[in-house]
Amino acid sequence: MPNSNAEHDLPVAFFHEPSDSVRFWVRVEGQEVGASIGRHTLHYRYEPQRADDDPLQTYQAHAAEIEAAVQRRVAGGSIEPVMLRDPDVAARPAA
């Protein structure tokens, strides 16, 4: 397991090359929940205009929104590990 993130006492997010995704943890109702989001999902949702985007940096720049998506999935019944897909982080229309 990666080093701990002292701010949240969770492991630090990292890019996992074999799965081509960022792996990270979110605290949901006091429980540590493992999750991942693919490089392509990060690219097309957050950095589609770039050709040199780094998945881990993109995750870090949008961590609050991505973590909220994990919380929604868990609230909807998903179990660990939560694998975020394009619809989970799709842009929402302005209200």
Secondary structure, 3 states (H helix, E strand, C coil): CCCEECCCCEECCEEEHHHCEEEEEEEECCEEEEEEEEHHHHHHHHCCCCCCCCHHHHHHHCHHHHHHHHHHHHHCCCCCCEEECHHHHCCCCCC
